[in-house]
Amino acid sequence: MNRVSSGMVRAFSAGLVPAGSLNSSVPKLLSAHGASAKGLGPKSVDVFLQPHAPMPDIVVHLEDLKSFGRQLDWVNDAKTQVWDIVSSPYRDATSAVAADCFQKIRACVDQIIDPKAHGAARPEHPFYELGLTA
């Protein structure tokens, strides 16, 4: 998202139950699409609930949160979206499952970045803080 948005979006990623390390497929997938995994690692969404953390305008959940039994309360009443991409624990995903998830995420990202190409109007707000949870 950060790489393809030309500064329109600043995206962060965190999880409700983060893994101990990146899935081994992530660096390969990012590299194949011109991005780097350098400096990336699993982190808890709690980092972004701290007082001085960036406040997202939109929080995207990659899966339905019902299974976690936890609601996230953002101070700024961020809008939420559920892309429902991840249907099983991603940390155990095979390379094929990881690639499928990546393609689904990329399709959603492309729709945000270039909504006209997908039959939607461009958002009025030119910049978003986007939080992704999985």
Phi and psi in degrees as GROMACS dihedral restraints (atoms count N, CA, C in turn):
[ dihedral_restraints ]
;  ai    aj    ak    al  type     phi  dphi    fc
    3     4     5     6     1   -61.2    20    10
    4     5     6     7     1   -39.5    20    10
    6     7     8     9     1   -71.7    20    10
    7     8     9    10     1   -38.7    20    10
    9    10    11    12     1   -94.3    20    10
   10    11    12    13     1    -5.8    20    10
   12    13    14    15     1   -89.0    20    10
   13    14    15    16     1    -3.7    20    10
   15    16    17    18     1    52.1    20    10
   16    17    18    19     1    41.3    20    10
   18    19    20    21     1    83.7    20    10
   19    20    21    22     1    -2.0    20    10
   21    22    23    24     1   -73.3    20    10
   22    23    24    25     1   -28.1    20    10
   24    25    26    27     1  -132.1    20    10
   25    26    27    28     1   142.0    20    10
   27    28    29    30     1  -118.9    20    10
   28    29    30    31     1   112.3    20    10
   30    31    32    33     1  -106.3    20    10
   31    32    33    34     1   146.4    20    10
   33    34    35    36     1  -129.6    20    10
   34    35    36    37     1   155.2    20    10
   36    37    38    39     1  -130.8    20    10
   37    38    39    40     1   138.0    20    10
   39    40    41    42     1  -156.6    20    10
   40    41    42    43     1   166.0    20    10
   42    43    44    45     1  -131.0    20    10
   43    44    45    46     1   156.4    20    10
   45    46    47    48     1   -72.4    20    10
   46    47    48    49     1   -35.1    20    10
   48    49    50    51     1  -133.8    20    10
   49    50    51    52     1    78.3    20    10
   51    52    53    54     1   -67.7    20    10
   52    53    54    55     1   147.4    20    10
   54    55    56    57     1   -73.0    20    10
   55    56    57    58     1   168.8    20    10
   57    58    59    60     1   -75.7    20    10
   58    59    60    61     1   -24.8    20    10
   60    61    62    63     1  -152.6    20    10
   61    62    63    64     1   165.3    20    10
   63    64    65    66     1   -63.7    20    10
   64    65    66    67     1   143.9    20    10
   66    67    68    69     1   -57.9    20    10
   67    68    69    70     1   137.1    20    10
   69    70    71    72     1   -61.3    20    10
   70    71    72    73     1   -18.3    20    10
   72    73    74    75     1   -78.6    20    10
   73    74    75    76     1   -22.1    20    10
   75    76    77    78     1   -60.7    20    10
   76    77    78    79     1   -52.2    20    10
   78    79    80    81     1   -58.0    20    10
   79    80    81    82     1   -39.2    20    10
   81    82    83    84     1   -65.6    20    10
   82    83    84    85     1   -44.3    20    10
   84    85    86    87     1   -63.3    20    10
   85    86    87    88     1   -46.4    20    10
   87    88    89    90     1   -63.4    20    10
   88    89    90    91     1   -45.2    20    10
   90    91    92    93     1   -59.6    20    10
   91    92    93    94     1   -41.2    20    10
   93    94    95    96     1   -64.3    20    10
   94    95    96    97     1   -18.3    20    10
   96    97    98    99     1  -112.9    20    10
   97    98    99   100     1    20.9    20    10
   99   100   101   102     1    78.9    20    10
  100   101   102   103     1    17.9    20    10
  102   103   104   105     1  -120.5    20    10
  103   104   105   106     1   163.6    20    10
  105   106   107   108     1  -114.4    20    10
  106   107   108   109     1   148.4    20    10
  108   109   110   111     1   -95.5    20    10
  109   110   111   112     1     4.2    20    10
  111   112   113   114     1   -57.9    20    10
  112   113   114   115     1   128.5    20    10
  114   115   116   117     1    81.6    20    10
  115   116   117   118     1    -3.6    20    10
  117   118   119   120     1   -88.9    20    10
  118   119   120   121     1   147.0    20    10
  120   121   122   123     1  -170.7    20    10
  121   122   123   124     1   158.0    20    10
  123   124   125   126     1   -61.9    20    10
  124   125   126   127     1   139.4    20    10
  126   127   128   129     1  -145.9    20    10
  127   128   129   130     1   157.1    20    10
  129   130   131   132     1   -79.3    20    10
  130   131   132   133     1   145.3    20    10
  132   133   134   135     1   -62.1    20    10
  133   134   135   136     1   -21.0    20    10
  135   136   137   138     1   -59.5    20    10
  136   137   138   139     1   -26.8    20    10
  138   139   140   141     1   -57.5    20    10
  139   140   141   142     1   -37.4    20    10
  141   142   143   144     1   -88.5    20    10
  142   143   144   145     1     0.8    20    10
  144   145   146   147     1   -98.8    20    10
  145   146   147   148     1     1.9    20    10
  147   148   149   150     1   -75.1    20    10
  148   149   150   151     1   156.7    20    10
  150   151   152   153     1   -56.8    20    10
  151   152   153   154     1   -36.0    20    10
  153   154   155   156     1  -104.7    20    10
  154   155   156   157     1    12.9    20    10
  156   157   158   159     1   -77.2    20    10
  157   158   159   160     1   155.3    20    10
  159   160   161   162     1   -59.1    20    10
  160   161   162   163     1   138.8    20    10
  162   163   164   165     1   -97.6    20    10
  163   164   165   166     1   118.1    20    10
  165   166   167   168     1   -74.1    20    10
  166   167   168   169     1   147.0    20    10
  168   169   170   171     1   -82.4    20    10
  169   170   171   172     1   -35.0    20    10
  171   172   173   174     1  -134.0    20    10
  172   173   174   175     1   133.5    20    10
  174   175   176   177     1  -114.0    20    10
  175   176   177   178     1   123.4    20    10
  177   178   179   180     1  -105.9    20    10
  178   179   180   181     1   124.7    20    10
  180   181   182   183     1   -99.0    20    10
  181   182   183   184     1   127.6    20    10
  183   184   185   186     1   -81.5    20    10
  184   185   186   187     1    -5.8    20    10
  186   187   188   189     1  -150.2    20    10
  187   188   189   190     1   163.5    20    10
  189   190   191   192     1   -67.8    20    10
  190   191   192   193     1   131.4    20    10
  192   193   194   195     1   -81.6    20    10
  193   194   195   196     1    -4.3    20    10
  195   196   197   198     1   -55.8    20    10
  196   197   198   199     1   -36.7    20    10
  198   199   200   201     1   -69.4    20    10
  199   200   201   202     1   -18.4    20    10
  201   202   203   204     1   -89.3    20    10
  202   203   204   205     1   -20.0    20    10
  204   205   206   207     1    63.1    20    10
  205   206   207   208     1    29.6    20    10
  207   208   209   210     1  -136.4    20    10
  208   209   210   211     1   133.6    20    10
  210   211   212   213     1  -103.9    20    10
  211   212   213   214     1   143.7    20    10
  213   214   215   216     1  -102.4    20    10
  214   215   216   217     1   127.5    20    10
  216   217   218   219     1  -109.3    20    10
  217   218   219   220     1   104.7    20    10
  219   220   221   222     1   -85.7    20    10
  220   221   222   223     1   139.1    20    10
  222   223   224   225     1   -59.3    20    10
  223   224   225   226     1   -37.1    20    10
  225   226   227   228     1   -94.3    20    10
  226   227   228   229     1    16.2    20    10
  228   229   230   231     1    54.1    20    10
  229   230   231   232     1    47.8    20    10
  231   232   233   234     1   -57.1    20    10
  232   233   234   235     1   144.0    20    10
  234   235   236   237     1   -71.4    20    10
  235   236   237   238     1   150.0    20    10
  237   238   239   240     1  -123.5    20    10
  238   239   240   241     1   149.9    20    10
  240   241   242   243     1  -134.3    20    10
  241   242   243   244     1   147.1    20    10
  243   244   245   246     1  -116.1    20    10
  244   245   246   247     1   116.1    20    10
  246   247   248   249     1   -87.1    20    10
  247   248   249   250     1   -16.9    20    10
  249   250   251   252     1    48.9    20    10
  250   251   252   253     1    56.1    20    10
  252   253   254   255     1   -97.3    20    10
  253   254   255   256     1   -40.4    20    10
  255   256   257   258     1   -94.2    20    10
  256   257   258   259     1   119.6    20    10
  258   259   260   261     1  -110.1    20    10
  259   260   261   262     1    -7.0    20    10
  261   262   263   264     1  -145.3    20    10
  262   263   264   265     1   166.2    20    10
  264   265   266   267     1   -54.8    20    10
  265   266   267   268     1   116.7    20    10
  267   268   269   270     1   -66.4    20    10
  268   269   270   271     1   -31.4    20    10
  270   271   272   273     1   -60.7    20    10
  271   272   273   274     1   -22.5    20    10
  273   274   275   276     1   -99.3    20    10
  274   275   276   277     1     8.9    20    10
  276   277   278   279     1   -68.6    20    10
  277   278   279   280     1   141.9    20    10
  279   280   281   282     1   -74.0    20    10
  280   281   282   283     1   169.4    20    10
  282   283   284   285     1   -58.5    20    10
  283   284   285   286     1   -38.6    20    10
  285   286   287   288     1   -66.9    20    10
  286   287   288   289     1   -41.7    20    10
  288   289   290   291     1   -66.3    20    10
  289   290   291   292     1   -42.8    20    10
  291   292   293   294     1   -61.7    20    10
  292   293   294   295     1   -42.6    20    10
  294   295   296   297     1   -64.2    20    10
  295   296   297   298     1   -39.4    20    10
  297   298   299   300     1   -64.1    20    10
  298   299   300   301     1   -44.7    20    10
  300   301   302   303     1   -61.4    20    10
  301   302   303   304     1   -43.4    20    10
  303   304   305   306     1   -59.6    20    10
  304   305   306   307     1   -45.6    20    10
  306   307   308   309     1   -62.8    20    10
  307   308   309   310     1   -38.8    20    10
  309   310   311   312     1   -67.0    20    10
  310   311   312   313     1   -42.6    20    10
  312   313   314   315     1   -63.2    20    10
  313   314   315   316     1   -44.9    20    10
  315   316   317   318     1   -61.0    20    10
  316   317   318   319     1   -39.0    20    10
  318   319   320   321     1   -63.2    20    10
  319   320   321   322     1   -41.2    20    10
  321   322   323   324     1   -66.9    20    10
  322   323   324   325     1   -41.4    20    10
  324   325   326   327     1   -60.6    20    10
  325   326   327   328     1   -46.8    20    10
  327   328   329   330     1   -58.9    20    10
  328   329   330   331     1   -36.2    20    10
  330   331   332   333     1   -67.2    20    10
  331   332   333   334     1   -35.8    20    10
  333   334   335   336     1   -71.0    20    10
  334   335   336   337     1   -43.7    20    10
  336   337   338   339     1   -70.6    20    10
  337   338   339   340     1   -39.8    20    10
  339   340   341   342     1  -131.8    20    10
  340   341   342   343     1    70.4    20    10
  342   343   344   345     1   -63.3    20    10
  343   344   345   346     1   -28.2    20    10
  345   346   347   348     1   -61.3    20    10
  346   347   348   349     1   -33.4    20    10
  348   349   350   351     1   -68.9    20    10
  349   350   351   352     1   -15.2    20    10
  351   352   353   354     1  -115.6    20    10
  352   353   354   355     1    17.2    20    10
  354   355   356   357     1    78.1    20    10
  355   356   357   358     1    19.1    20    10
  357   358   359   360     1  -120.6    20    10
  358   359   360   361     1   157.9    20    10
  360   361   362   363     1   -76.5    20    10
  361   362   363   364     1   150.2    20    10
  363   364   365   366     1   -69.7    20    10
  364   365   366   367     1   139.1    20    10
  366   367   368   369     1   -60.9    20    10
  367   368   369   370     1   146.3    20    10
  369   370   371   372     1   -66.4    20    10
  370   371   372   373     1   -39.4    20    10
  372   373   374   375     1   -75.0    20    10
  373   374   375   376     1   119.3    20    10
  375   376   377   378     1   -78.5    20    10
  376   377   378   379     1    -8.3    20    10
  378   379   380   381     1  -142.9    20    10
  379   380   381   382     1   135.8    20    10
  381   382   383   384     1  -127.7    20    10
  382   383   384   385     1   143.0    20    10
  384   385   386   387     1   -94.4    20    10
  385   386   387   388     1   117.5    20    10
  387   388   389   390     1  -115.2    20    10
  388   389   390   391     1   125.9    20    10
  390   391   392   393     1  -107.8    20    10
  391   392   393   394     1   132.3    20    10
  393   394   395   396     1  -111.6    20    10
  394   395   396   397     1   130.8    20    10
  396   397   398   399     1  -122.3    20    10
  397   398   399   400     1   146.2    20    10
